[in-house]
Amino acid sequence: MADEKTTIGWREWVRLPALGDSTVKAKVDTGARTSTLHAYDVAEFERDGEAWVSFSFHPVQRDEETTVTTEARLVGQRTVTASNGQSELRYVVETEALIDGEPVPIELTLTRRDAMGFRMLLGRRALRGRFVVDPKRSYRTAESKQVRKRAKKERSRAR
């Protein structure tokens, strides 16, 4: 069946090749239209007549030491209403995410997510037409399996 979609869980590891080739734990959030990445030290600049932003982020929850500093072409700014009802003007960048090994073009809004459980939300625009979400499952993608395999290897080395 050519139309068969990949099933992913409610949380997955997502690789961002153009953003430091980092892997970020994301909450798959079908209630959110756009995807969001935890970012700080966001600064707008110009490159070859185009607007860009530089920013930093911590790809792993509860790990403030691992930091990725990167740049991306600025698509624009958008007012986003968070789940708590507050609206915020955010920078929007385009990048590619690897989800189960499939390159997916996504828009990311950049905001501080220090108090949130996940460094990234994967919104429905990134999922549409490609994936089915099984809310009972977690870590189904190729990227998630690689992260778990590396962690298991590190734990066995530590023994």
C-alpha positions in Angstrom: 0.0 0.0 0.0 1.6 3.3 -1.2 -0.5 5.4 1.2 0.5 3.6 4.3 1.7 6.0 7.0 4.4 5.4 9.6 3.1 5.1 13.2 4.9 7.2 15.7 4.4 7.6 19.5 3.3 10.5 21.6 7.0 11.3 22.3 9.9 10.7 20.0 13.5 11.7 19.4 13.8 14.0 16.4 17.1 14.7 14.6 17.7 18.2 13.3 20.6 17.9 10.8 20.8 21.6 9.9 20.8 22.7 13.6 24.0 21.2 14.9 22.9 17.7 13.8 21.4 17.5 17.3 18.8 15.0 18.4 16.0 16.4 20.6 13.3 14.7 22.6 10.0 16.0 21.2 6.4 15.7 22.4 4.2 14.9 19.4 1.4 17.5 19.9 -1.4 17.3 17.4 -3.1 20.2 19.2 -0.3 22.5 18.2 -0.3 23.8 14.6 3.4 24.7 14.4 6.4 22.9 15.9 8.4 24.7 18.6 12.0 24.5 19.8 13.4 25.7 23.1 15.8 28.5 22.2 17.5 31.3 24.0 20.1 34.0 23.1 18.1 34.6 19.9 19.6 37.4 17.8 18.5 38.5 14.4 21.2 39.4 11.8 21.5 39.9 8.0 23.4 37.5 5.7 23.5 38.2 1.9 20.5 40.5 2.1 18.4 37.9 4.0 17.3 37.9 7.6 18.8 35.1 9.8 18.7 34.3 13.5 21.4 32.8 15.7 20.3 31.0 18.8 21.3 28.4 21.4 19.4 25.5 22.8 19.8 22.6 25.2 18.7 19.5 23.2 18.4 17.2 26.3 15.9 17.8 29.1 17.5 18.5 32.5 20.9 19.0 30.9 21.9 22.6 30.9 25.6 21.8 30.0 25.0 20.3 26.5 24.4 23.4 24.4 24.0 23.8 20.6 24.6 27.2 19.1 23.4 27.5 15.5 21.9 29.8 12.9 18.9 29.5 10.6 17.2 31.6 7.9 14.4 33.6 9.4 11.0 33.0 7.8 9.2 35.7 9.8 7.6 36.3 13.2 4.3 35.0 14.3 2.1 35.5 17.3 1.5 32.2 19.0 -1.0 31.5 21.7 0.4 29.0 24.1 -1.6 26.3 25.9 -1.8 28.6 29.0 -3.7 31.2 26.8 -0.8 33.7 26.7 0.2 35.1 23.3 3.8 35.7 22.4 5.5 37.0 19.3 8.1 34.4 18.2 10.7 34.1 15.5 10.0 31.4 12.9 12.7 29.4 11.0 12.5 26.6 8.5 14.6 23.6 8.8 14.5 19.8 8.1 13.7 17.2 10.8 14.5 13.5 10.5 11.5 11.6 11.8 11.9 7.9 11.4 14.6 8.5 8.9 12.3 10.6 6.7 13.4 14.2 6.0 10.5 16.4 6.8 10.6 20.2 6.1 9.3 22.0 9.2 8.8 25.5 10.5 9.9 26.0 14.1 8.9 28.8 16.4 11.7 29.7 18.8 10.8 30.3 22.5 12.1 29.6 26.0 10.8 26.3 27.2 12.7 26.1 30.5 9.7 25.1 32.6 8.3 22.7 30.0 8.9 18.9 30.1 10.0 18.8 26.5 12.6 20.8 24.6 10.5 20.5 21.4 6.9 20.2 20.3 6.2 18.5 17.0 3.1 20.1 15.7 0.5 18.7 13.3 1.8 20.6 10.2 5.0 18.5 10.4 2.9 15.3 10.8 0.2 15.8 8.2 0.0 13.2 5.5 3.1 11.4 6.7 2.5 9.9 10.2 -0.1 8.4 12.4 0.2 9.1 16.1 -0.4 6.2 18.5 -0.9 7.9 22.0 -0.2 4.6 23.8 3.3 4.3 22.3 6.7 6.1 22.7 10.0 6.1 20.9 9.0 4.2 17.7 11.3 6.1 15.2 14.7 5.1 13.9 16.2 8.2 15.7 14.6 7.1 19.0 16.0 3.6 18.6 19.5 5.0 17.9 19.3 7.2 21.1 18.2 4.2 23.2 20.9 2.0 21.7 23.6 4.6 22.5 22.3 5.0 26.1 22.3 1.2 26.6 25.9 1.0 25.3 27.0 3.9 27.6 25.4 2.2 30.6 27.1 -1.1 29.9 30.5 0.7 29.6 29.9 2.4 33.0 29.6 -1.0 34.8 
